[in-house]
Amino acid sequence: MDAAITHGSPFASQPFVPATGAPGFAGDRAWDKGFQFDRMDVEKRAVRLVGRKEVTVPVLTEELADMLRPHFPALARLPRAWSLLYSLDQHGISLNTLYARCQAHTGGALVVMRDSGDAVFGVWLGEGMHQSKGAYYGSGTSFLWRLLSDRRLRIYKWTGKNDYVALCETEYLSFGGGDGHYGLYLDSSLMDGSSAYCPTFDNEPLCSAGPRQGENVTFECVGLEVWGVG
């Protein structure tokens, strides 16, 4: 009986030995129970940032990507590799180039900016980045965000007060609106921007403290990336 295959049972103190010729299987003591930790392992996996050259000055880090990912919609949290669609440093200073490089991407897009005061902030667009052609676009899954000085993340979710999520034209990029202000604005030079409170996201100004033009805090953009997710 030494070679017999035994059945393990949670209800018996000893393994049951099947009769000769009966089917059997190895006891559960040798099972690989790794499936119990699958969910934990998935959560620990870091986002991989794909497509940025080593010589390119980075704006988004993998650490920041891992902080942002839990705030995405469920399906957008699944991809572990994000693709660089556009980089100010890598692809040149051109809004037309930005639109052209983002045009074919059908998933969500993460816009990441850095200003001259080293503040990092941006917007998540579930519908991706594309030229608006005169009309706002975007859904309630979109949000503005900024990285605080203590490395915590502040998320400004859609409030439902209006639908002014994204208006991206040949002369500028803008996200959030209402009351005569954009939550985040960048002109076609991709250098001069501003941020202000807007009803779309109930956000504070995202950029470093700087000169004001009315309610708008102005900033100089020194880094810009658009990442494709999904």
Number of C-alpha atoms within 10 A of each C-alpha: 7 4 5 13 17 18 16 17 12 8 7 8 8 11 14 14 14 14 9 9 6 8 10 15 11 12 14 13 8 7 8 8 10 8 9 9 9 11 9 10 11 11 10 10 10 15 20 15 17 13 14 17 10 7 8 12 14 17 19 21 12 12 10 16 16 18 16 18 18 13 16 19 13 9 9 17 16 15 12 17 15 18 18 21 26 25 25 24 17 16 14 11 16 15 22 14 15 22 18 15 18 21 14 12 19 15 14 19 28 27 21 20 23 22 20 15 14 14 18 24 26 23 25 26 26 22 17 25 31 22 22 14 11 10 11 18 20 20 15 16 15 27 26 27 23 23 19 13 10 6 10 11 15 16 18 17 18 22 14 12 12 15 18 24 26 28 23 24 20 14 12 17 22 23 29 31 25 16 9 9 20 27 28 28 23 23 18 16 13 21 17 16 22 26 26 25 23 23 20 26 27 18 24 16 21 24 28 19 12 14 11 13 10 8 14 20 20 23 25 18 24 17 21 25 25 26 25 24 27 19
